[in-house]
Amino acid sequence: MNKIVFFLLLFVISCQQKPGKTVINQEKMLENLQVMSDSLDQNPQIDKLAFWSGKLKQKDFSKTGSALAYIHYNLAKNLAKSNIDSSKNHINIALNLIEKEKGFNALKFTVYNGAGLISEHEGKFYQSVYYFNKSAAIIMNDDSLKCKPLAKVICLLNAAQDNNKISQYPKSIEQNQLALKILKKMPEDHYKYNFRAYSQLFTACEESNIYKADSLLFYLKKLKHISVKTNDPMQIRFTNEHTAHYYTLSSQYNEAIHYYSLVKQYDAGILSADPESPVAIKNLYTTIANLIDLRVHAEQFPEAEVLIKQADKIEGRHLQILSYYEKCLNKQAKLHYYLAKGDNFRAQNETSEVLELKDNILRNSGIQATEEMATIYELQAKDKSIYGLNKTIDYTTNRLERNKLLLFIVGLLALLAVSWVLLLYFFQRQKRQKQEKEKVLLQQQLLRTQMEPHFIFNTLSALQSFIRFDEKEKSIKYLSQFSKLLRSSLELSRKNYVPLDQELEAIENYLSLQQMRFEYAFAYEIITPDTDTSALLIPPMLIQPFVENAIIHGIGNHSDKGAIIIEIFSQENQLLVKITDNGKGYESTSNAKPNHQSLSGTIARERLAILAKENAIKTNIEIISNEKGTVVLLTLPVRNQRY
C-alpha cells in the first residue's frame, strides 16, 4: 500500500513539473512587460505605438500567450483614438489569447476592461456591459488581485453604470459599494469617483425600490457634502437632479420643481455656451420634459404650457439628434398635461405617438441586442472550442500510458470506499435505533415526573382551603386519605406499566378526595370489565387527568347534583376508557375541543403520542361535549401480566 501511494505522488509531481516552469516563465515575461509599460507612462516623448509594435515582432514574447495578449492590449489602447478598427482587431486577439490561459486574473481584468471601453466607444452597449461585468467579476471574486486600486474603481463604476441601464440594480449596488470600499483604503481623496459611486447608488435604489427613503436620503447627503466641498458645477447639477427625484418620490412637487429649475438653468447655460452640442441639447430637452410632468402634478398648467413650447422648439431644431427615448419622455409629459386639462382629443394623439415611439425603442433595442450578443456568442464559442481542443490534446497525451494503472487504483479505492460506507451505514443505523429507544423511555419518565407535582399541587390546594376555613375534622380526614393516595400514586408513577386494578383504586381515592373538596356535589361510579383487572397492565396516571377535567371543568360549575361515570372496556391489545359527566359542557360547538386545557391533560396527550410511537399502535383521545354533558373516550395500550 505504501509503494502505491509513493508511486502516485511521483506521478502527480511528474505531471505538474513542466506546466509549472511554463507558468513561471510567462509570469516573468509579463512582469517585465508591465515594468516597461510603467516606464513608458513616465516618458511621454517615446512613441508608444512603435514601441509595442516592435515588441510584437520579438520571438521571445510571441511564444507566450499572456505576454502576447498584453502587447496586443497595449496596441489596442494606443490605437483607440486614431484607428478604432485596428484597435478592435488587437483587443480581439488579446481576448482570444488570454482566454486560453489559466490564471493571470490581473491581465484578464485589464483586457476585459479594455474590450468594454472599445465596445462603449463603438456604441455597442450590450457588448460593453458584457465585458465590464466580466472584468468586475474578477475584482469581486479575487481579493488578492494585483492591479492598481484606481483601475479597479473605474472598472466597477463603469460596470455599475451599465447595469443600472439594464435594470440589474442589485449587481450595480454591489459593484458601487465595493468601489467605495476600495476608495476608502486609498491615500488620496478621489471626490470625483466617490461622487459617481453615490450618484449611481442613489439611482439604483430609486429605480429598484430596494431600500427605503432613509437610504436615498443618506446617499443624497453624501452627494451634497462632496459637491459643496468641490464646488464643481457638474456635481452640483447632478445633486440638484437627485434632490428633485427624492422630493418627487415623496410627492413634494413644489420642492422638486425648485431643484429641477436649477438643473434647467445649468443645462440652458451649457447649451448657450455650445449651441450644437448633442449632449447639452439632450440634457436640456430631458430636463424640460421632467419639469412639465412636475408642473402638471402641482397643477401649475400655465407654467407647464410654457415648458411644452420650449420643448417643441428644441425638437423642431434638433429632431435628428434626439433619441426615441427622449422623444417618448416628452410625449408622455404632454400626454399627462392634456389629460389633466381634459383635452381628450390631444391626449389621444399623444398616446398614439407614445406607443409608436415605444415600439421603435423596443424594436431598435432588440435588434441592437441581438446583433451584439450574436457577436459575443461567436467569440465565446470560438474561445471555448480552441480551449477545449487544446485541453483534449494535452489530456490525451499525458494520460494514455497511465490509464490502466489509474483505473485499477480508482476501482480498488471505490471498492474500499463502498465497503466503508456500508459498514458505517449499518453501525449508524443500529446506533440510531438504540438512541431512539432510549429517547422514548426518557421522554416517558420525564412526562411522568411532570405529572406527579401537578397532581400533588391540585390535591394540596383543597387541603389548603379546609385549613384556611379552620375545618379541622375535614382537614384531618382529607389529609389521611390524601396520604394513602399519595403513597399509591408515588408507587405507581415509578413503573412503566401498572395493574389496572391498582390504577383504578388510585382513581377512586382521588374521586373520594374531590367529593370532600366539592362538598359531595357529585357522585361517581367506576364500571370495570368481567376480566381479571389485576392481570391487565396499563401506563400509569393517564386516566386521572381527564377525571380531573371532568370534575373541575364539568361538575365544578354544575348547580345540581353532578355525576361522573368511568367505564372500562378491554380489547385485544388496547383498553377503551369512557369518562362521562353531566356538566354543562364546553361553550363551543359540539365535538369541539375546549379553549382551556389543563397542564396535566396536555402532558397526558404528549405521553399518549409517545406511547403510540413506542408500541406501534394507535392511541386516541376523543371528546364529545354538548349541553347534556361531556364524554371523553381514551384508547390506551395494554399488556397482559401473565405473558
N, C-alpha and C positions, 0 to 999 in steps of 0.2 A: 504493500500500500504506500509506503514512504517513497519507493522508487517511482511509482506512478505520479505522485504529487510533484516530485522533483523534476520529472520529465515535462509535466505540464507547465511548471514555472519557466523552464528553459525555453519551451515552445512559445509562451507568451512574450518573453523577453526578446527572442529572435524575431518575432513578428513586429515588434514595436521599435527596433533599433533604427532601421532605415528611415521610416517616416519621421522619427524624432529629429534626425540630423537635418532632414529637408526643412522641417518647420523652423529649426534654429537658424539655418542659413537664410530663409525667407524673412524671418523677423529682423535679422541683422541688416539685410539689404534694405528693407522697408524703413528701418530706423535711420540708416544713412541718408536715404532719400528725404525723410522728414526733416533731418538736420539741415540738408541743403535747401529745402523749401523755406525754413525759418531764416536762413541767411539771405535768401533772395528777397524776402519781405523787408529786410533791413537795408537793402541796396536797390532802390528804385531805378537806378541807371541801367541795370542789367536787363537785357531783352529776355523776359521770362519765356516767351513762346519759343524762341530759338533754343534756349537752354533745355527745355523739356523735349523739344523735337530731337535734339542731339542725344539725350538720354534714351530716347525710343530706339535709336539705331545701335546702341551698345548691346552686345550679345549677352553679357552677364545678366542684365535686367530682363531681357526678353525671354529668358528661360524660367523665370519665376512668376507665377500668376499674380501674387499680391503686389510685387514691385511694379509689374507691368500695368496693373489696374490703377495704381497710384499715379503713374506717369500719364496715363490716358485721362485720368480725372483732372490733373493739373492743366493738361492741354485743353480739355473742355472748359475749364474755369476761365482760362485766358482768352478763349475764342468766343465766349458767351455774348459779348457786346458787339464784336465785329463780324462774326460769321456764325449765326445760330445753327445752321445746318451741319457745319463741321463740328461744332461744339456738341450737338446732339449725337453725332456719329461716335465721337470719342467717349461720351458718357455711356452709350450703349455697350461699347467694347469693354469699358471698365466694369459695367454691371455683369456682363457675361463671364468675365474673368473671376470676379470676386465671389460670384455665386457658387463657383466650383470649389472654393477653398473652405476648409474647416477653420473655425476660429476667426481671428482678425476682425473682431467686432468693431474696433475703433475705425478701421478702414471702411468696413461695410457701412457704418453710420455716416461717414463722410461722403461716400459715393451715393448712397440713397438720398442724402440731403441735397447733394448737387443735382441729382436727377430730378428731384422735386422742384428745385429752383428753375431749372431749364424748362420743365413742363409748365410751370407757372408763367414764365416769360413767353412761352408759345401760346398761352391762353388755354392750355389743356388742363382744365380744373381737376377732373377726376383722377388723372394720372398724377398730378401734384399731390392730391390728398393721399393717394396710394403710397407714394414714395416717402412723403413726410411722416406718415404713420409707421412705415417700416423702420425709418430712422429713429423715430421717437420710441418705438417698442424696444429697440436695443438699449436706449438710455434707461428705460423704466425697468428692464429685466437684468441689467448688468451694473451693479453698484461699483464694480472695480474698473469701469470703462475709462481708459486713459485718453481723454480728449479735453480740449480747452473748455472750461466751465461756460464761458460766454457762448461758444458754439452750440453747446447743449441747450442753453436757454433759448437761443434764436430758433433752433430746430423745434423745440417743444412749443414755442409760441406760434410758429408757422403751422404746425400740425393742429394745434388747438383752434386757431382761427378758421382753418378749413373745415374742421369737424363741427364748428358752430354753424357753418353754412349748409352742411348736410344733416343738421339736426342730431348729430351724435354728441349730445350735451354732456352725459356722464364722462365720456372719454375726454372731452375738451376740459372739463373741470379738473380731472385728474392730472392732465398734462400741464395746465396753468399752475396748479398748486405745486407740482414738482419743480417747475421753473422758478417759482417764488422761493422754494426751499433752497435751491442752488444759489439764487441771488443773495440770500441771507448769509451764506458762507463766503461770499466773495469780498475781498478787501475794500473795493470801491462801491459807492452808491450809484447804481445804474438806474436812475429815476425813469429813464425812457422805457426800459423793459419792465420795471415794476408797474408803471402806469399801464402799459399794454396788457400785462397779465391781469390786473384788477379790472380793467375795462372789459376784457374777454370773459372773465368770471361773472361780471355783472350781466352781460348779455346772455351767457349760458343759463344762469339762474333765472333770469327774467323770462326767457323763452320756454324753458323746460318745466318751470314751477317746482323744481326740486327742493328749493329752500324757501323759507318764509320771508316776510318783509324785513325781518331783522338782519338776514344775510345780505340782502340788497342794500340796506342802509349802511352796513359795515363796509362793503366794497365802495359805496358812494363816498363815505367819509375818507377812505384811503385815497380815492381819486382827487378829492378836493384838497387834501393835505399835500399831495405831490404837486398838483397844478399851482397851488399858492406858493409853494417853495420854489418851483422852477420859473413861474410866471410865463410859461410857454403858451402862446395864443392857441395853438392847436390842441394842447391838452385841456385848456380852459374850455374850448369849444366842445370837446367830447364830454367833459364833465357836466357842462350845461345840458347836453343832449340826454345823458343818462339820468340827470336830475329830473328832466321833463318826463322821461319814461316812468320814473319812480312815482311822481305825482299823478301821472295818467292811470297807473295801476290802482291807486287809491282813490280815483275819481275826483281828485283835486284839480279840476281843469284850469282854473284861473292861474294857479301856481305853475302848472305845466306850460300854459301859454306864455307866461313871463319868461321862462327859461328857453323855450323854443324860439321866442322872438330874439333872444340874444344869439342863439345859434344862427338864425336867419340873417341877423345883422353881420355876423362874421362871414358867412358864406357869400353874402352880397358884396362885401368888401373884397374878398378873394377874387370873385368873378369880375369885379370892376377893374382890378389890377391886371387881370389876364382874361379878357372877354371871350377868347376862343378856347380856353382850357376845358377839355371834356369832363375832367373830374370836378372842376368848380361848377360847371353847368348842371351836372347830375346831382351834386350835393345840394345846391340851392333849390332845384326842382323838387327833390325828395323832401327837403325841409318844409317847403311851402305846402306840399300835399299833406304832411303830418299836421301842420298848423291849421289847414282847412278843417280836418277832422276834429281837432280840439275846439275850434271856434263853433262848430256845429253842436258838439256836446255841451258847450257852455251857452248855446242858444244866442250866439253873437253873429247873427246872419249877415248884417251889412259888412262886417269885417271879413267874414268868410267869402262873400261875393267879390270883394276887392282882391283877395288872395287868389281866387279862381281865375280872375282876369290876368293876374301876374303869371300864373302857371301856364295859361293858354298862350300868353305872349312868348314865354320861353319855348314852349312846344312848337309854336309856329316858326320860330327862328332856327331851332336846333332839333328838328324832328328826327333826323337820321342818327344823331348822337345818342338819343335816349333809348334805353333798352325796353323790352316788353314789360319787364317787372316794374320799372319806374313809371311807365305809362299807366300800367294797371293800378298802381298805388294812387295816382292822381285821379283816375276814373272812379275808383272806389270812394275817394273823398267827395267827389262831385255827386256821386250817387247818394251818399248819406245826406248831403246838403239838400238835394231835390226831394228826397223822401221826407226830411224834416220840414221842408217848406210846403209839402203837399202837392208838389208838381209831379204827378204820376207819369205824365207823358215823357218828360225829360228823364225821369228816373228809369223808365223802361228802356229808353235809348241808351243810357249809360250802362244799364245792366247787360244789354246785348254786347256792347263794346268790351265790358269787363270780361264776359265769358269768352269772347273771341281772343282777347289778349291772353287769358289763362290757358286756352287751348294752344296758342302759339308758344307760350312758356313751356308747357309740358312737352309739346312736340319737339322743340329745339333742344330741351334738356335731355330728352330721351335719345335723340339722335346723337348728340354730343357724348352722352354717357356710353352709348352702345359702341361708337367708334373708338373712344379712348379705352374702354375696358377690353375691347377686342384686341387692341394692341398690347395691353398688359397681359392678357391671357396667352397671346402668342409668345411674348417674352418669357413668361413663366413656363409654358410648355417646352420651349426650346431649352431653357436652363435646366429644367428637370430631366429632359431627355439626355442632354450631354452629361449631366452629373450622374444620372442613373447608369448610363452606358459605361462611364469610367469606373464607377463603383463595381459594376458587374465584372468587368475585366480584371480589376485588382483582386476582387474576392475569389474569382475562379482560379487565377494564377497562384495565389497564396495558399489556397485550401485543398487543392486536388490531391496532393500527396498525403495529406493528413486526415482525410475524411473517414477512412476505415477506423483509425485509432479513436478519433473523436466520437464516432458512432458507438463504438464499443464502450468507451468511458461514460458517454451520456446514458446508454442503456443500463449499464451497471448502477450508475448513480440514481437513475429513475427507479430501478427496482428496489434499491435500498430505501429511497425516499417513500415509495408506496408502502413498503413494509413498515417503516416507522410511523407513517400516517395512520395505517390500520391499527397498529398496536396502541398508539396514543388515543385513537378514537374509542377503542374498547375500554381502555383504562379510564378515560374521562367519562364514558357512559356509566360505568359501574360506580365511579365516584359521585357522579351527579345524582344517580338513583338513591345512593346511600344518604347523600345530603338532603334530598327531598324528603325522605322518610323521617330523618331526624328533625327537619324543619317543621313537618306536620305535627310531630309529637310535642315539640317545644311550644308551638302555637296553641295546642290544646291545653297544655299545662298553664301557659300564660293567661289564657282566657278564663280558665277555672279560678286562678288566683285573683283575677279581676272581679269575678262574681262573688267571692267569699266576703270581702269587706263591704261590698254593696249590700249583700243580703243582711249582714250584721248591722250595718248602719240603719237600714229601714226598720229592722226589728227594735233596735235600741231607741229609735225616735218615739215609738209608742210607750216604752218604759219611761222615757223622759217626761212624757205627757202625764202619766199617772203620778210620778213623783212630784211634779210641779203642782198638781192639784191636791197633794197630800192624801192620796188614796193608798194607804199603806197595805191593806189586805190585798187589793188588786195588784199592787206592785210586787209583793212577795210571791203571790201565786203566778203572776206573769213571769217573774224572774226565774222561778223554779222550772216552769215549763220551757222557758227560753233556754235554760242551761241544758236541758235534755235535747232540745232541737239543735243547739249549737254543737253539742258533742257528736250527735249523729251526722250533722252536715259536714263537720270537720273530718270525720272518718270517711264519709262517702266521697268528699271532694278530692281526697288523695289518690283515688283509684280512677283508672280509665273507664272501667265498666263496673257497675254495682248491681246487685239483685233488685228486681223490680219491687218486691215487697218492702225492702228497706227504703227505697226511694219514695214509695207511696206512704210509708209510715212517717217519713220526714215531712212530706207534704201535708199529711193530716195534722201533725203537730203545728205546722206553720198556720194552717187554716184555723186551728183552735186558738192560737195566739191572736190572730187577726179578728176573730169573733170577739174576744175580750176587748181589743183595741177599739172596735166599732160598736161596742156595747150590744152585741148579739143582733145587729141589724140585718144579718143574713144567715141562712142555713146552707149546709153543703152536703154533698153525697159523692162518694167515690165508688164507681162500679167497675169491678175487675173481671177478667175473663175466667172461664172454668179451669184453665190450665194452671199448673203449679207456678205461681209468680216468683217463687224463690229460685227457680231454675232459669228464669229469663234475665239476661244481663243487658242493661242499657247504660248510655253515658249519663253521669250524674248531673243534677241541677239544671236540667233543660226544660222540665215541665214547670218548675216553681216560678220562673219569671213571668210566664203567661197567666198563671194563677194569680200572681201579684197584680198584674194588669187588670184582671177580671174584678179583683176586689177594689183597687184604688180608682180605676177609670170607669168601671161599670157600676158596682154596688155602692161605692163611696158616695155618689151623688143621688142615690135612689131614695125616694121619700117613703116608700112602702117596704114591706118585707122582701129582702133580696134572697136569691137562691143561686148557688153555684153547683154544677154537676160536672164531675170528671169521669169520663168513660174510657176504658182501655180495651182495645181490640188487637188481638195477637194475630199476625200473619206469618208467612214462611220465614223471612229474614228481615221483617220490618214490624214496627209497633205503631199503631194508629191511636193517637190520644185526642179525644174530643173534649174541649173545655167550653161549657155553656154557662152564660149568666143572663139574668133577666133585667139587666140595666137598660138605660135609655138608648144605648148605642152611641156611635160617633155622630158628630154633627154633619159630617159629609154624607154623600150619597151611598146607596147600598153597594157592597162589595169593594168599597174604597178603604184605603189604609188610613189610620188616624194621623192627624197632623203632629201629634206628640207621641214619641216613643221613649219608653224608659231606657235607662242605661243598661239594665240587666237584659231587657228584651233585645236591644241592639247586639250585645255580646252573644246572646243565645243564637241569634241569626248567623253571626260570624262563625260560631262553633259548628253549627249545622252545615255550613258551606264547606268547612274544612273536613268534617266527618264524611261528607258525601264524596269528597276527593280521595280521602284515605281508604274508605271501604268500597269505592267504585259502585255505589248505589245511589239512588235518588232520595234525597231528603226534601221535605217541603213544609212550608207554613202557609196556611190559607185562612184568611179572616173574613167572616161574613157578619155584617153589622146592619141592624135596622132598628126601628123604634121598639121592637119587642125584646131586643137584647143582642148579644154578640156571641158568635160561635167561632172558636179557634180550633183548627184541625192541624195537628202536628204529625209528621211522618218521621219516625226515628229509626236508626239502625238497631238491631237486636242480635244478641248472641245467646246460644244455649249453653248453660253451665255444665251440662253432662258431657259435652263434647270437648 
